[in-house]
Amino acid sequence: MTDTILVLGKDGILGQALCAQLGPRAQGLSRTECDFMAVSFLDSIDQAFMKKPFAAIINAGAYTRVDDAENEDSGTLLRVNAVAPGELAHWCERHGIPLVHFSTDYVFDGHGSSPWKEDDTPAPLNAYGMSKLVGERAITATKSAHLIFRTSWVYADHGRNFFTTMRALMREKESLSVVDDQIGAPTFAGHLAAGAVAALEAAMGQAAFPSGIYHLCSGGETSWYGFAKAILARETEAVCREILPVAAKDYPGKTTRPQNSRLDCGKARLALHVAMPSWEDGLDACYGAASLR
Ligand SMILES: NC(=O)c1ccc[n+]([C@@H]2O[C@H](COP(=O)([O-])OP(=O)(O)OC[C@H]3O[C@@H](n4cnc5c(N)ncnc54)[C@H](OP(=O)(O)O)[C@@H]3O)[C@@H](O)[C@H]2O)c1
């Protein structure tokens, strides 16, 4: 039995972390090698399977540019984030291979202050969140063995994300304004990759594969402002002297994001025996990874 795992979207923030986590077990495909926009993208999966059979697929590929998504052609957005994941799940069902897929806290509207549970009613505020929700439904409508991990605020020391953006700005600007009324858990991609792989292994070891949606993000909570302050406290080359809290409504930008992005990860802890480190430990781990580059 093979222990190889196919990773789609291998060049993204999470895709890279998954490949690093899996090491030689990873067989990765980039967007160029397997483009969800191509009607024949499943041919690439067939070819990869013929070349080297795999025991599971982890899909880290997605249209993730949340602001651009507002003006994106809805056919493109839905093709990448919903239709292709659904077709992927059908492929997995036909081949008896489990699928791991990622979704987002942005499927919720962010009201209240309680952490969202998996069976709370989604109501996305933006086009990206809506496309990810349709993707979840396309997968759960199949009979595939699947794990859909809703996660939040993913970052690493590379790629375009809040951490890399803040770090660059902190080396340029003496003062920064950061939103302080959206609350969630910044999730280090390395920790998410480790958690997702451990959860997949736990699921594959169970007599009945526990298909479903699971929340999986770092422990604890903060605002973007709190996250930025924690980054600044760890920076040694910053010229930034102050970070000012601002309300999301006063921040330039056209995309509405949820105010309450807290996710309750109790279901993954109980059913898949996976518990994520705190977001502060994630940030320390990210600085550890950055120092190795
Ligand atoms: N980042 C977050 O804050 C966050 C939060 C919650 C959930 N998620 C979810 O986590 C997963 C991983 O996201 P990430 O943070 O790693 O994002 P990312 O760094 O933007 O990676 C996305 C990957 O998808 C690839 N991709 C884009 N269009 C594609 C297409 N048409 N066909 C195949 N691949 C395509 C990209 O290819 P290129 O490298 O060529 O662009 C990239 O490698 C996604 O499902 C995302 O929705 C992310």
The ligand as a Tripos MOL2 file, in Angstrom:
@<TRIPOS>MOLECULE
LIG
   48    52     1     0     0
SMALL
NO_CHARGES

@<TRIPOS>ATOM
      1 N1         -4.7450   32.2510    3.2530 N.am      1 LIG1
      2 C1         -5.7470   32.2850    4.1410 C.2       1 LIG1
      3 O1         -5.8300   33.1800    4.9830 O.2       1 LIG1
      4 C2         -6.7990   31.2080    4.1460 C.ar      1 LIG1
      5 C3         -7.8060   31.2560    5.1340 C.ar      1 LIG1
      6 C4         -8.7820   30.2760    5.1340 C.ar      1 LIG1
      7 C5         -8.7740   29.2690    4.1840 C.ar      1 LIG1
      8 N2         -7.7890   29.2460    3.2350 N.ar      1 LIG1
      9 C6         -7.8050   28.1700    2.2440 C.3       1 LIG1
     10 O2         -6.6060   27.4300    2.3670 O.3       1 LIG1
     11 C7         -6.2600   26.8720    1.0950 C.3       1 LIG1
     12 C8         -4.8100   27.2090    0.7610 C.3       1 LIG1
     13 O3         -4.6920   28.6130    0.5970 O.3       1 LIG1
     14 P1         -3.2760   29.3600    0.6730 P.3       1 LIG1
     15 O4         -3.3430   30.2740    1.8280 O.co2     1 LIG1
     16 O5         -2.1600   28.3990    0.5760 O.co2     1 LIG1
     17 O6         -3.3860   30.2550   -0.6490 O.3       1 LIG1
     18 P2         -2.3140   30.5630   -1.7860 P.3       1 LIG1
     19 O7         -0.9750   30.7710   -1.2030 O.co2     1 LIG1
     20 O8         -2.9130   31.6460   -2.6090 O.co2     1 LIG1
     21 O9         -2.2790   29.2200   -2.6290 O.3       1 LIG1
     22 C9         -3.2890   28.8640   -3.5140 C.3       1 LIG1
     23 C10        -2.7040   27.9520   -4.5530 C.3       1 LIG1
     24 O10        -3.7550   27.6390   -5.4710 O.3       1 LIG1
     25 C11        -3.2200   27.7280   -6.7630 C.3       1 LIG1
     26 N3         -4.2500   28.0120   -7.7430 N.ar      1 LIG1
     27 C12        -4.8290   29.2050   -8.0420 C.ar      1 LIG1
     28 N4         -5.6490   29.0630   -9.0860 N.ar      1 LIG1
     29 C13        -5.5820   27.7620   -9.4510 C.ar      1 LIG1
     30 C14        -6.1640   27.0130  -10.4860 C.ar      1 LIG1
     31 N5         -6.9710   27.5870  -11.4090 N.pl3     1 LIG1
     32 N6         -5.8800   25.7010  -10.5870 N.ar      1 LIG1
     33 C15        -5.0330   25.0980   -9.7120 C.ar      1 LIG1
     34 N7         -4.4330   25.7620   -8.7120 N.ar      1 LIG1
     35 C16        -4.7010   27.0890   -8.5910 C.ar      1 LIG1
     36 C17        -2.2060   28.8550   -6.7030 C.3       1 LIG1
     37 O11        -1.3240   28.7390   -7.8060 O.3       1 LIG1
     38 P3         -0.2060   29.8530   -8.1000 P.3       1 LIG1
     39 O12         0.8850   29.5540   -7.1100 O.co2     1 LIG1
     40 O13         0.1970   29.5810   -9.5110 O.co2     1 LIG1
     41 O14        -0.8690   31.1660   -7.9060 O.co2     1 LIG1
     42 C18        -1.5640   28.5770   -5.3540 C.3       1 LIG1
     43 O15        -0.5140   27.6680   -5.4890 O.3       1 LIG1
     44 C19        -7.2890   27.4340    0.1000 C.3       1 LIG1
     45 O16        -8.3140   26.5030   -0.0730 O.3       1 LIG1
     46 C20        -7.8350   28.6590    0.8080 C.3       1 LIG1
     47 O17        -9.1360   28.9750    0.3740 O.3       1 LIG1
     48 C21        -6.7950   30.1830    3.1950 C.ar      1 LIG1
@<TRIPOS>BOND
     1     1     2 1
     2     2     3 2
     3     2     4 1
     4     4     5 ar
     5     4    48 ar
     6     5     6 ar
     7     6     7 ar
     8     7     8 ar
     9     8     9 1
    10     8    48 ar
    11     9    10 1
    12     9    46 1
    13    10    11 1
    14    11    12 1
    15    11    44 1
    16    12    13 1
    17    13    14 1
    18    14    15 2
    19    14    16 1
    20    14    17 1
    21    17    18 1
    22    18    19 2
    23    18    20 1
    24    18    21 1
    25    21    22 1
    26    22    23 1
    27    23    24 1
    28    23    42 1
    29    24    25 1
    30    25    26 1
    31    25    36 1
    32    26    27 ar
    33    26    35 ar
    34    27    28 ar
    35    28    29 ar
    36    29    30 ar
    37    29    35 ar
    38    30    31 1
    39    30    32 ar
    40    32    33 ar
    41    33    34 ar
    42    34    35 ar
    43    36    37 1
    44    36    42 1
    45    37    38 1
    46    38    39 2
    47    38    40 1
    48    38    41 1
    49    42    43 1
    50    44    45 1
    51    44    46 1
    52    46    47 1
@<TRIPOS>SUBSTRUCTURE
     1 LIG1         1 GROUP 0 **** ****
